């Protein structure tokens, strides 16, 4: 049986902008995408640490330092708020316990600590 397991996290990133009139997604600094093992188009959960909102969207490649909520997701946060970006993967239940998630801690400018 396949189960959904935690595979990666970008912890306490700062929202740099919101763009309502966009099809919808979260733009993430390419260095952070790579460090967290995420790819463009991958489904992620975004947890807003400041207001408690939680949303599901997909990733796109952003600019250096960028964490941008776009489309309807833009209504779930504001510039300067902190978010936690989580991704999950499917794994066989017997192997799932051996998964070691990639956790990326960032500073206030979204640089890896």
Secondary structure as GFF3:
##gff-version 3
##sequence-region A 1 113
A	DSSP	beta_strand	2	14	.	.	.	ID=ss1
A	DSSP	beta_strand	17	19	.	.	.	ID=ss2
A	DSSP	beta_strand	25	29	.	.	.	ID=ss3
A	DSSP	alpha_helix	30	36	.	.	.	ID=ss4
A	DSSP	beta_strand	43	48	.	.	.	ID=ss5
A	DSSP	beta_strand	54	62	.	.	.	ID=ss6
A	DSSP	beta_strand	67	70	.	.	.	ID=ss7
A	DSSP	three_ten_helix	71	76	.	.	.	ID=ss8
A	DSSP	beta_strand	82	92	.	.	.	ID=ss9
A	DSSP	alpha_helix	93	96	.	.	.	ID=ss10
A	DSSP	beta_strand	102	105	.	.	.	ID=ss11
###
